[in-house]
């Protein structure tokens, strides 16, 4: 039974429990002559929550733990003799999962019985051809142990799913019946229902915190593993980035960090002044008709996918800069450059700065403007000496958001700046960033335990610490000026 069907059944039982609980509360109140402590709907909500929440929590925990337990048991039973030399057990388990999925598709398409499946062997030609028809490619050297492990994996998964269905539906029915029988006129059903809602709100509040803790923990763990395989001194101070998946890699972060800062600086150099001037115009000078048209038109830029910006950089901006600036000045002949990615990324960041700054400037009290005008200041003087200083904390927040967006951008850099990791000042040269290399190191059929793959987590942790430092600095600036102008 699929997860969606189980979920629908559980919700159906819970909805039925709601109506039965509400009706039972009314019936008990009428027969006993007692007033209900809570509204009838709360009794129905109590039955609904007791029927649905424990069952869905059990199903979520089961779905999380079942693959871990099954893969651990199957992996332990695979002999070391079938592990390829220089390979990893995880790669063999990937083949096991792939073959098991192919067996499921084969049974669904051909109507093969479970008995016939148990009699299949890895060296049968018809088995290979049938698995190929359902999209599973088996090499000629697939060990028998791997094929048997795939059949065992499939059988265990099927048994686990059956047991999960029985357990979830049993828990749903038992808790629904138990909560239904506990209903009485004196029961504080409203408190129970509101307690569930409070727990739900607390859980929702913890999602962001627990997600952050999980991300940081995973990065720390894998980074520690990386530094056990590769010297931290060379990672942080080497100026060469040259990963070689067959050994002899040089994994210095400085070229990547320099490319990230260089591209982000050019992007902010365009986005911050332009976005801030747009915000000042819209907030202080534009008429209502102009504002109603201009602001939505500018904010359209924020909704354009980054891959479209990347294509724009690759096809339009890059060739233009190469033909009209780089080649005539003798500074380069490539359309992929830091300047290309920075300019296009700056265009993308303009609405982040302008929209937020516009809202912040509009939030400055009108009394501050009136007081400045009363002292004889002009409009431009009021903007420079009163409005912008008062709005500075919010403007810093807008710039920080734009900077974080620039540091984390990937597609524009890939298509606009290239993938060359090097140190240089020429903006017409191709460079790359930390995020691009994180993607490149984690893609492809590479061994996960190698330094060349684990370096992606060290890069991610370094980027996280860097952006955290920017946040702390911005928070300090915001608090300092907020105290001054409040």
DOMAR-732421 format. One record per residue (C-alpha): residue number from 1; residue in three letters; x, y, z. Coordinates in nm, 2 decimals, always signed. Example, Ala and Ser with C-alpha at 12.3 -4.5 7.8 and 13.67 -1.06 7.14 Angstrom:
{1 Ala {+1.23 -0.45 +0.78}};
{2 Ser {+1.37 -0.11 +0.71}};
//
This chain:
{1 Unk {+0.00 +0.00 +0.00}};
{2 Unk {+0.15 +0.33 -0.10}};
{3 Unk {+0.21 +0.62 +0.14}};
{4 Unk {-0.05 +0.84 -0.03}};
{5 Unk {-0.32 +0.58 +0.01}};
{6 Unk {-0.23 +0.52 +0.38}};
{7 Unk {-0.24 +0.90 +0.44}};
{8 Unk {-0.58 +0.93 +0.27}};
{9 Unk {-0.72 +0.64 +0.48}};
{10 Unk {-0.58 +0.79 +0.80}};
{11 Unk {-0.73 +1.13 +0.72}};
{12 Unk {-1.06 +0.96 +0.63}};
{13 Unk {-1.07 +0.79 +0.97}};
{14 Unk {-0.98 +1.11 +1.14}};
{15 Unk {-1.26 +1.31 +0.96}};
{16 Unk {-1.51 +1.04 +1.05}};
{17 Unk {-1.38 +1.05 +1.41}};
{18 Unk {-1.45 +1.43 +1.41}};
{19 Unk {-1.81 +1.39 +1.33}};
{20 Unk {-1.86 +1.09 +1.56}};
{21 Unk {-1.68 +1.27 +1.85}};
{22 Unk {-1.90 +1.58 +1.80}};
{23 Unk {-2.22 +1.37 +1.79}};
{24 Unk {-2.12 +1.16 +2.09}};
{25 Unk {-2.05 +1.48 +2.30}};
{26 Unk {-2.40 +1.62 +2.21}};
{27 Unk {-2.56 +1.28 +2.29}};
{28 Unk {-2.39 +1.25 +2.63}};
{29 Unk {-2.49 +1.60 +2.72}};
{30 Unk {-2.85 +1.55 +2.62}};
{31 Unk {-2.88 +1.21 +2.81}};
{32 Unk {-2.70 +1.33 +3.13}};
{33 Unk {-2.84 +1.68 +3.14}};
{34 Unk {-2.50 +1.83 +3.19}};
{35 Unk {-2.35 +2.12 +3.00}};
{36 Unk {-2.05 +2.05 +2.79}};
{37 Unk {-1.73 +2.20 +2.92}};
{38 Unk {-1.62 +2.29 +2.56}};
{39 Unk {-1.80 +2.35 +2.24}};
{40 Unk {-1.90 +2.03 +2.05}};
{41 Unk {-1.65 +2.10 +1.78}};
{42 Unk {-1.36 +2.07 +2.02}};
{43 Unk {-1.46 +1.71 +2.10}};
{44 Unk {-1.46 +1.63 +1.73}};
{45 Unk {-1.12 +1.81 +1.69}};
{46 Unk {-0.98 +1.60 +1.98}};
{47 Unk {-1.08 +1.27 +1.82}};
{48 Unk {-0.94 +1.40 +1.48}};
{49 Unk {-0.61 +1.49 +1.63}};
{50 Unk {-0.57 +1.17 +1.83}};
{51 Unk {-0.65 +0.96 +1.52}};
{52 Unk {-0.43 +1.15 +1.27}};
{53 Unk {-0.13 +1.28 +1.46}};
{54 Unk {+0.02 +0.97 +1.62}};
{55 Unk {-0.04 +0.76 +1.30}};
{56 Unk {+0.12 +1.02 +1.08}};
{57 Unk {+0.41 +1.06 +1.31}};
{58 Unk {+0.46 +0.68 +1.32}};
{59 Unk {+0.45 +0.67 +0.94}};
{60 Unk {+0.71 +0.95 +0.91}};
{61 Unk {+0.95 +0.78 +1.16}};
{62 Unk {+0.90 +0.45 +0.98}};
{63 Unk {+0.97 +0.59 +0.64}};
{64 Unk {+1.29 +0.75 +0.78}};
{65 Unk {+1.42 +0.45 +0.96}};
{66 Unk {+1.33 +0.17 +0.73}};
{67 Unk {+1.58 +0.24 +0.45}};
{68 Unk {+1.86 +0.29 +0.70}};
{69 Unk {+1.79 -0.04 +0.88}};
{70 Unk {+1.74 -0.24 +0.55}};
{71 Unk {+2.05 -0.09 +0.38}};
{72 Unk {+2.26 -0.15 +0.69}};
{73 Unk {+2.16 -0.51 +0.71}};
{74 Unk {+2.20 -0.58 +0.33}};
{75 Unk {+2.53 -0.39 +0.31}};
{76 Unk {+2.67 -0.60 +0.60}};
{77 Unk {+2.58 -0.92 +0.42}};
{78 Unk {+2.76 -0.82 +0.10}};
{79 Unk {+3.10 -0.99 +0.10}};
{80 Unk {+3.41 -0.79 +0.05}};
{81 Unk {+3.51 -1.00 -0.25}};
{82 Unk {+3.24 -0.83 -0.47}};
{83 Unk {+3.35 -0.47 -0.38}};
{84 Unk {+3.55 -0.33 -0.67}};
{85 Unk {+3.91 -0.25 -0.60}};
{86 Unk {+3.94 +0.11 -0.50}};
{87 Unk {+3.56 +0.13 -0.49}};
{88 Unk {+3.32 +0.19 -0.21}};
{89 Unk {+3.05 -0.02 -0.05}};
{90 Unk {+2.81 +0.27 -0.11}};
{91 Unk {+2.85 +0.23 -0.49}};
{92 Unk {+2.76 -0.14 -0.47}};
{93 Unk {+2.45 -0.05 -0.26}};
{94 Unk {+2.35 +0.20 -0.53}};
{95 Unk {+2.36 -0.09 -0.78}};
{96 Unk {+2.15 -0.30 -0.54}};
{97 Unk {+1.88 -0.03 -0.52}};
{98 Unk {+1.88 +0.02 -0.89}};
{99 Unk {+1.84 -0.35 -0.96}};
{100 Unk {+1.57 -0.38 -0.70}};
{101 Unk {+1.38 -0.09 -0.86}};
{102 Unk {+1.42 -0.27 -1.20}};
{103 Unk {+1.27 -0.59 -1.05}};
{104 Unk {+0.97 -0.40 -0.93}};
{105 Unk {+0.92 -0.25 -1.28}};
{106 Unk {+0.97 -0.59 -1.44}};
{107 Unk {+0.70 -0.76 -1.23}};
{108 Unk {+0.46 -0.47 -1.29}};
{109 Unk {+0.52 -0.48 -1.67}};
{110 Unk {+0.54 -0.86 -1.73}};
{111 Unk {+0.32 -0.99 -1.46}};
{112 Unk {+0.60 -1.22 -1.33}};
{113 Unk {+0.51 -1.41 -1.01}};
{114 Unk {+0.72 -1.38 -0.69}};
{115 Unk {+0.81 -1.75 -0.72}};
{116 Unk {+0.96 -1.69 -1.06}};
{117 Unk {+1.14 -1.39 -0.93}};
{118 Unk {+1.30 -1.60 -0.65}};
{119 Unk {+1.42 -1.85 -0.91}};
{120 Unk {+1.59 -1.58 -1.12}};
{121 Unk {+1.97 -1.58 -1.13}};
{122 Unk {+2.21 -1.30 -1.22}};
{123 Unk {+2.36 -1.48 -1.51}};
{124 Unk {+2.04 -1.54 -1.71}};
{125 Unk {+2.03 -1.37 -2.05}};
{126 Unk {+1.65 -1.32 -2.05}};
{127 Unk {+1.67 -1.15 -1.71}};
{128 Unk {+1.92 -0.90 -1.85}};
{129 Unk {+1.72 -0.83 -2.15}};
{130 Unk {+1.39 -0.79 -1.95}};
{131 Unk {+1.56 -0.56 -1.70}};
{132 Unk {+1.70 -0.36 -2.00}};
{133 Unk {+1.35 -0.31 -2.13}};
{134 Unk {+1.25 -0.14 -1.80}};
{135 Unk {+1.55 +0.09 -1.80}};
{136 Unk {+1.79 -0.10 -1.58}};
{137 Unk {+2.13 -0.17 -1.75}};
{138 Unk {+2.32 -0.47 -1.61}};
{139 Unk {+2.68 -0.51 -1.69}};
{140 Unk {+2.82 -0.85 -1.78}};
{141 Unk {+3.01 -0.87 -1.46}};
{142 Unk {+2.73 -0.82 -1.20}};
{143 Unk {+2.81 -1.06 -0.92}};
{144 Unk {+2.55 -1.31 -0.81}};
{145 Unk {+2.58 -1.18 -0.46}};
{146 Unk {+2.47 -0.83 -0.57}};
{147 Unk {+2.18 -0.97 -0.76}};
{148 Unk {+2.07 -1.18 -0.46}};
{149 Unk {+2.11 -0.87 -0.24}};
{150 Unk {+1.89 -0.67 -0.47}};
{151 Unk {+1.62 -0.94 -0.44}};
{152 Unk {+1.66 -0.94 -0.06}};
{153 Unk {+1.64 -0.56 -0.06}};
{154 Unk {+1.32 -0.56 -0.26}};
{155 Unk {+1.16 -0.83 -0.03}};
{156 Unk {+1.26 -0.65 +0.28}};
{157 Unk {+1.13 -0.32 +0.16}};
{158 Unk {+0.80 -0.49 +0.06}};
{159 Unk {+0.77 -0.65 +0.40}};
{160 Unk {+0.85 -0.33 +0.58}};
{161 Unk {+0.59 -0.14 +0.38}};
{162 Unk {+0.33 -0.40 +0.46}};
{163 Unk {+0.41 -0.39 +0.83}};
{164 Unk {+0.41 -0.01 +0.82}};
{165 Unk {+0.06 -0.01 +0.67}};
{166 Unk {-0.07 -0.24 +0.94}};
{167 Unk {+0.10 -0.05 +1.22}};
{168 Unk {-0.01 +0.29 +1.11}};
{169 Unk {-0.37 +0.19 +1.05}};
{170 Unk {-0.39 +0.00 +1.38}};
{171 Unk {-0.25 +0.30 +1.57}};
{172 Unk {-0.50 +0.53 +1.39}};
{173 Unk {-0.80 +0.31 +1.47}};
{174 Unk {-0.69 +0.24 +1.83}};
{175 Unk {-0.63 +0.61 +1.92}};
{176 Unk {-0.95 +0.71 +1.74}};
{177 Unk {-1.16 +0.46 +1.94}};
{178 Unk {-0.98 +0.54 +2.27}};
{179 Unk {-1.03 +0.92 +2.23}};
{180 Unk {-1.40 +0.86 +2.13}};
{181 Unk {-1.47 +0.65 +2.44}};
{182 Unk {-1.30 +0.90 +2.67}};
{183 Unk {-1.55 +1.18 +2.57}};
{184 Unk {-1.76 +1.30 +2.86}};
{185 Unk {-1.94 +1.63 +2.93}};
{186 Unk {-1.68 +1.73 +3.19}};
{187 Unk {-1.38 +1.66 +2.97}};
{188 Unk {-1.17 +1.97 +2.88}};
{189 Unk {-1.16 +1.90 +2.51}};
{190 Unk {-1.08 +2.26 +2.43}};
{191 Unk {-0.76 +2.24 +2.64}};
{192 Unk {-0.66 +1.92 +2.46}};
{193 Unk {-0.72 +2.07 +2.12}};
{194 Unk {-0.54 +2.39 +2.20}};
{195 Unk {-0.25 +2.19 +2.34}};
{196 Unk {-0.21 +2.01 +2.01}};
{197 Unk {-0.21 +2.35 +1.83}};
{198 Unk {+0.04 +2.49 +2.07}};
{199 Unk {+0.27 +2.19 +2.01}};
{200 Unk {+0.23 +2.23 +1.64}};
{201 Unk {+0.33 +2.60 +1.66}};
{202 Unk {+0.63 +2.51 +1.88}};
{203 Unk {+0.73 +2.24 +1.63}};
{204 Unk {+0.70 +2.49 +1.34}};
{205 Unk {+0.91 +2.74 +1.53}};
{206 Unk {+1.18 +2.48 +1.58}};
{207 Unk {+1.20 +2.38 +1.22}};
{208 Unk {+1.43 +2.67 +1.12}};
{209 Unk {+1.65 +2.62 +1.43}};
{210 Unk {+1.68 +2.24 +1.39}};
{211 Unk {+1.74 +2.28 +1.01}};
{212 Unk {+2.03 +2.52 +1.08}};
{213 Unk {+2.17 +2.29 +1.35}};
{214 Unk {+2.15 +2.00 +1.11}};
{215 Unk {+2.32 +2.19 +0.83}};
{216 Unk {+2.60 +2.31 +1.05}};
{217 Unk {+2.65 +1.97 +1.21}};
{218 Unk {+2.67 +1.79 +0.88}};
{219 Unk {+2.91 +2.05 +0.74}};
{220 Unk {+3.13 +2.02 +1.05}};
{221 Unk {+3.13 +1.64 +1.05}};
{222 Unk {+3.22 +1.61 +0.68}};
{223 Unk {+3.47 +1.90 +0.70}};
{224 Unk {+3.65 +1.73 +1.00}};
{225 Unk {+3.66 +1.41 +0.79}};
{226 Unk {+3.81 +1.61 +0.50}};
{227 Unk {+4.08 +1.77 +0.71}};
{228 Unk {+4.18 +1.42 +0.83}};
{229 Unk {+4.26 +1.34 +0.47}};
{230 Unk {+4.39 +1.68 +0.35}};
{231 Unk {+4.61 +1.93 +0.54}};
{232 Unk {+4.41 +2.24 +0.66}};
{233 Unk {+4.71 +2.46 +0.61}};
{234 Unk {+4.73 +2.39 +0.24}};
{235 Unk {+4.35 +2.43 +0.21}};
{236 Unk {+4.34 +2.78 +0.36}};
{237 Unk {+4.67 +2.92 +0.24}};
{238 Unk {+4.74 +2.75 -0.10}};
{239 Unk {+4.69 +2.96 -0.41}};
{240 Unk {+4.63 +2.67 -0.64}};
{241 Unk {+4.30 +2.49 -0.71}};
{242 Unk {+4.37 +2.17 -0.91}};
{243 Unk {+4.16 +1.87 -0.80}};
{244 Unk {+4.28 +1.54 -0.95}};
{245 Unk {+4.05 +1.25 -0.86}};
{246 Unk {+4.34 +1.01 -0.92}};
{247 Unk {+4.56 +1.17 -0.66}};
{248 Unk {+4.80 +1.46 -0.63}};
{249 Unk {+4.53 +1.72 -0.58}};
{250 Unk {+4.59 +2.08 -0.48}};
{251 Unk {+4.28 +2.22 -0.31}};
{252 Unk {+4.36 +2.58 -0.21}};
{253 Unk {+4.05 +2.79 -0.13}};
{254 Unk {+4.21 +3.13 -0.19}};
{255 Unk {+4.14 +3.15 -0.57}};
{256 Unk {+3.78 +3.05 -0.52}};
{257 Unk {+3.73 +3.30 -0.24}};
{258 Unk {+3.89 +3.57 -0.44}};
{259 Unk {+3.66 +3.50 -0.74}};
{260 Unk {+3.36 +3.50 -0.51}};
{261 Unk {+3.45 +3.84 -0.36}};
{262 Unk {+3.55 +3.99 -0.70}};
{263 Unk {+3.23 +3.89 -0.87}};
{264 Unk {+3.01 +4.00 -0.57}};
{265 Unk {+3.20 +4.33 -0.54}};
{266 Unk {+3.13 +4.42 -0.91}};
{267 Unk {+2.76 +4.31 -0.87}};
{268 Unk {+2.72 +4.52 -0.56}};
{269 Unk {+2.90 +4.81 -0.72}};
{270 Unk {+2.62 +4.82 -0.98}};
{271 Unk {+2.32 +4.71 -0.77}};
{272 Unk {+2.36 +4.93 -0.46}};
{273 Unk {+2.39 +5.28 -0.61}};
{274 Unk {+2.14 +5.21 -0.88}};
{275 Unk {+1.89 +5.04 -0.65}};
{276 Unk {+1.93 +5.31 -0.38}};
{277 Unk {+1.87 +5.59 -0.63}};
{278 Unk {+1.57 +5.41 -0.77}};
{279 Unk {+1.43 +5.38 -0.41}};
{280 Unk {+1.49 +5.75 -0.34}};
{281 Unk {+1.32 +5.85 -0.67}};
{282 Unk {+1.02 +5.63 -0.61}};
{283 Unk {+0.98 +5.73 -0.24}};
{284 Unk {+1.04 +6.10 -0.26}};
{285 Unk {+1.00 +6.23 -0.62}};
{286 Unk {+0.78 +5.99 -0.83}};
{287 Unk {+0.41 +6.06 -0.86}};
{288 Unk {+0.16 +5.79 -0.76}};
{289 Unk {+0.09 +5.70 -1.12}};
{290 Unk {+0.46 +5.66 -1.20}};
{291 Unk {+0.52 +5.47 -0.88}};
{292 Unk {+0.24 +5.22 -0.95}};
{293 Unk {+0.40 +5.14 -1.29}};
{294 Unk {+0.77 +5.16 -1.21}};
{295 Unk {+0.79 +4.96 -0.89}};
{296 Unk {+0.62 +4.65 -1.03}};
{297 Unk {+0.82 +4.67 -1.35}};
{298 Unk {+1.15 +4.68 -1.16}};
{299 Unk {+1.04 +4.40 -0.93}};
{300 Unk {+0.99 +4.18 -1.23}};
{301 Unk {+1.37 +4.14 -1.24}};
{302 Unk {+1.36 +3.95 -0.92}};
{303 Unk {+1.12 +3.69 -1.06}};
{304 Unk {+1.34 +3.60 -1.37}};
{305 Unk {+1.51 +3.26 -1.32}};
{306 Unk {+1.88 +3.28 -1.28}};
{307 Unk {+1.94 +3.05 -1.57}};
{308 Unk {+1.78 +3.31 -1.79}};
{309 Unk {+2.03 +3.57 -1.66}};
{310 Unk {+2.30 +3.32 -1.73}};
{311 Unk {+2.19 +3.28 -2.09}};
{312 Unk {+2.18 +3.66 -2.11}};
{313 Unk {+2.53 +3.68 -1.98}};
{314 Unk {+2.66 +3.41 -2.22}};
{315 Unk {+2.49 +3.53 -2.54}};
{316 Unk {+2.46 +3.90 -2.50}};
{317 Unk {+2.67 +4.07 -2.23}};
{318 Unk {+2.98 +3.85 -2.26}};
{319 Unk {+3.03 +3.89 -2.64}};
{320 Unk {+2.95 +4.26 -2.62}};
{321 Unk {+3.22 +4.32 -2.35}};
{322 Unk {+3.47 +4.10 -2.54}};
{323 Unk {+3.42 +4.27 -2.88}};
{324 Unk {+3.39 +4.63 -2.76}};
{325 Unk {+3.61 +4.65 -2.46}};
{326 Unk {+3.84 +4.35 -2.39}};
{327 Unk {+3.98 +4.29 -2.74}};
{328 Unk {+4.03 +4.66 -2.84}};
{329 Unk {+4.21 +4.72 -2.51}};
{330 Unk {+4.41 +4.40 -2.53}};
{331 Unk {+4.28 +4.27 -2.20}};
{332 Unk {+4.14 +3.94 -2.31}};
{333 Unk {+3.95 +3.75 -2.58}};
{334 Unk {+3.70 +3.54 -2.39}};
{335 Unk {+3.33 +3.62 -2.34}};
{336 Unk {+3.34 +3.46 -2.00}};
{337 Unk {+3.48 +3.70 -1.75}};
{338 Unk {+3.43 +3.84 -1.40}};
{339 Unk {+3.29 +4.16 -1.54}};
{340 Unk {+3.03 +3.97 -1.74}};
{341 Unk {+2.90 +3.78 -1.44}};
{342 Unk {+2.92 +4.08 -1.21}};
{343 Unk {+2.72 +4.31 -1.43}};
{344 Unk {+2.45 +4.06 -1.50}};
{345 Unk {+2.43 +3.96 -1.13}};
{346 Unk {+2.41 +4.33 -1.04}};
{347 Unk {+2.11 +4.37 -1.27}};
{348 Unk {+1.95 +4.08 -1.09}};
{349 Unk {+2.02 +4.23 -0.75}};
{350 Unk {+1.88 +4.58 -0.83}};
{351 Unk {+1.52 +4.50 -0.72}};
{352 Unk {+1.64 +4.35 -0.39}};
{353 Unk {+1.81 +4.68 -0.30}};
{354 Unk {+1.55 +4.91 -0.45}};
{355 Unk {+1.23 +4.75 -0.32}};
{356 Unk {+1.36 +4.70 +0.04}};
{357 Unk {+1.52 +5.05 +0.05}};
{358 Unk {+1.20 +5.20 -0.09}};
{359 Unk {+0.99 +5.05 +0.19}};
{360 Unk {+1.24 +5.15 +0.45}};
{361 Unk {+1.25 +5.51 +0.33}};
{362 Unk {+0.87 +5.53 +0.32}};
{363 Unk {+0.87 +5.41 +0.68}};
{364 Unk {+1.07 +5.72 +0.80}};
{365 Unk {+0.82 +5.94 +0.99}};
{366 Unk {+0.68 +6.24 +0.80}};
{367 Unk {+0.75 +6.45 +1.10}};
{368 Unk {+1.12 +6.43 +1.04}};
{369 Unk {+1.07 +6.56 +0.68}};
{370 Unk {+0.85 +6.84 +0.81}};
{371 Unk {+1.10 +6.94 +1.07}};
{372 Unk {+1.38 +6.96 +0.82}};
{373 Unk {+1.17 +7.17 +0.58}};
{374 Unk {+1.07 +7.39 +0.87}};
{375 Unk {+1.44 +7.46 +0.93}};
{376 Unk {+1.48 +7.58 +0.57}};
{377 Unk {+1.64 +7.26 +0.42}};
{378 Unk {+1.58 +7.18 +0.06}};
{379 Unk {+1.44 +6.84 -0.05}};
{380 Unk {+1.78 +6.71 -0.15}};
{381 Unk {+1.93 +6.82 +0.18}};
{382 Unk {+1.65 +6.66 +0.37}};
{383 Unk {+1.71 +6.33 +0.18}};
{384 Unk {+2.09 +6.34 +0.24}};
{385 Unk {+2.10 +6.46 +0.60}};
{386 Unk {+1.77 +6.33 +0.75}};
{387 Unk {+1.60 +6.05 +0.56}};
{388 Unk {+1.90 +5.85 +0.46}};
{389 Unk {+2.07 +5.85 +0.80}};
{390 Unk {+1.74 +5.75 +0.96}};
{391 Unk {+1.68 +5.47 +0.71}};
{392 Unk {+2.05 +5.36 +0.72}};
{393 Unk {+1.99 +5.04 +0.94}};
{394 Unk {+1.73 +4.92 +0.69}};
{395 Unk {+1.94 +5.01 +0.39}};
{396 Unk {+2.23 +4.81 +0.54}};
{397 Unk {+1.99 +4.51 +0.58}};
{398 Unk {+1.89 +4.55 +0.21}};
{399 Unk {+2.26 +4.56 +0.10}};
{400 Unk {+2.34 +4.26 +0.32}};
{401 Unk {+2.05 +4.06 +0.16}};
{402 Unk {+2.19 +4.15 -0.19}};
{403 Unk {+2.54 +4.06 -0.08}};
{404 Unk {+2.43 +3.72 +0.05}};
{405 Unk {+2.24 +3.66 -0.27}};
{406 Unk {+2.54 +3.75 -0.48}};
{407 Unk {+2.78 +3.52 -0.28}};
{408 Unk {+2.54 +3.23 -0.31}};
{409 Unk {+2.47 +3.27 -0.69}};
{410 Unk {+2.58 +2.98 -0.91}};
{411 Unk {+2.42 +2.97 -1.25}};
{412 Unk {+2.52 +3.32 -1.36}};
{413 Unk {+2.88 +3.26 -1.26}};
{414 Unk {+2.89 +2.92 -1.44}};
{415 Unk {+2.76 +3.07 -1.77}};
{416 Unk {+2.91 +3.42 -1.74}};
{417 Unk {+3.24 +3.39 -1.55}};
{418 Unk {+3.35 +3.04 -1.65}};
{419 Unk {+3.51 +2.78 -1.42}};
{420 Unk {+3.88 +2.89 -1.40}};
{421 Unk {+4.01 +2.91 -1.04}};
{422 Unk {+4.28 +3.17 -1.03}};
{423 Unk {+4.40 +3.49 -0.87}};
{424 Unk {+4.40 +3.80 -1.08}};
{425 Unk {+4.29 +4.16 -1.11}};
{426 Unk {+4.19 +4.17 -1.48}};
{427 Unk {+3.80 +4.18 -1.48}};
{428 Unk {+3.80 +4.05 -1.84}};
{429 Unk {+3.95 +3.71 -1.73}};
{430 Unk {+3.75 +3.40 -1.65}};
{431 Unk {+3.73 +3.31 -1.29}};
{432 Unk {+3.50 +3.11 -1.07}};
{433 Unk {+3.34 +3.11 -0.72}};
{434 Unk {+3.31 +2.88 -0.42}};
{435 Unk {+2.95 +2.78 -0.50}};
{436 Unk {+3.04 +2.67 -0.85}};
{437 Unk {+3.31 +2.44 -0.73}};
{438 Unk {+3.08 +2.30 -0.46}};
{439 Unk {+2.85 +2.18 -0.74}};
{440 Unk {+3.13 +2.05 -0.96}};
{441 Unk {+3.30 +1.85 -0.68}};
{442 Unk {+2.97 +1.68 -0.58}};
{443 Unk {+2.86 +1.59 -0.93}};
{444 Unk {+2.96 +1.28 -1.13}};
{445 Unk {+3.04 +0.92 -1.03}};
{446 Unk {+3.31 +0.99 -0.78}};
{447 Unk {+3.39 +0.82 -0.45}};
{448 Unk {+3.22 +1.02 -0.17}};
{449 Unk {+3.50 +0.94 +0.08}};
{450 Unk {+3.77 +1.10 -0.14}};
{451 Unk {+3.92 +1.44 -0.05}};
{452 Unk {+3.82 +1.58 -0.39}};
{453 Unk {+3.45 +1.52 -0.29}};
{454 Unk {+3.47 +1.60 +0.08}};
{455 Unk {+3.63 +1.94 +0.00}};
{456 Unk {+3.28 +2.06 -0.11}};
{457 Unk {+3.18 +2.05 +0.26}};
{458 Unk {+3.49 +2.24 +0.37}};
{459 Unk {+3.40 +2.50 +0.10}};
{460 Unk {+3.05 +2.52 +0.22}};
{461 Unk {+3.15 +2.56 +0.59}};
{462 Unk {+3.39 +2.84 +0.49}};
{463 Unk {+3.12 +3.02 +0.30}};
{464 Unk {+2.88 +2.98 +0.59}};
{465 Unk {+3.13 +3.13 +0.84}};
{466 Unk {+3.21 +3.41 +0.59}};
{467 Unk {+2.84 +3.51 +0.55}};
{468 Unk {+2.78 +3.47 +0.93}};
{469 Unk {+3.06 +3.73 +0.98}};
{470 Unk {+2.89 +3.96 +0.73}};
{471 Unk {+2.56 +3.92 +0.93}};
{472 Unk {+2.73 +4.00 +1.26}};
{473 Unk {+2.90 +4.31 +1.12}};
{474 Unk {+2.57 +4.43 +0.96}};
{475 Unk {+2.39 +4.37 +1.29}};
{476 Unk {+2.65 +4.58 +1.47}};
{477 Unk {+2.60 +4.86 +1.22}};
{478 Unk {+2.23 +4.84 +1.24}};
{479 Unk {+2.21 +4.85 +1.62}};
{480 Unk {+2.46 +5.14 +1.64}};
{481 Unk {+2.27 +5.37 +1.40}};
{482 Unk {+1.93 +5.26 +1.52}};
{483 Unk {+2.02 +5.38 +1.87}};
{484 Unk {+2.14 +5.71 +1.72}};
{485 Unk {+1.83 +5.79 +1.52}};
{486 Unk {+1.55 +5.64 +1.73}};
//
